[in-house]
């Protein structure tokens, strides 16, 4: 059982923190795949749009991250039905969606905590 398998099955705070926090590029890739499967170019363009062009990934960075996400079974490949070129599309797996939800929860908690601390300091 790998570290990521342990984090998937063991939802204790120690196990969860082994796989979090996600880097911003990985977070954006997972978010791009959250609503629909996409091929590489579509992921790149979606990330640029989501980040208002603040994050522009190179193809090398994207495909390196996709390889790691495939290895960790957070995403999976699928054939695009309408593609004559046999392009590979990617979609989130159950494990990937779970990790994305955990990261969003972690970020929400940090945001709430930060807002409380900042508001207390201003009072």
PyMOL commands that set and color helices and strands:
alter all, ss='L'
color gray80, all
select helices_A, chain A and resi 3-9+13-19+24-34+40-50+59-71+94-122
alter helices_A, ss='H'
color red, helices_A
select strands_A, chain A and resi 38-39+75-79+88-92
alter strands_A, ss='S'
color yellow, strands_A
deselect
rebuild
show_as cartoon
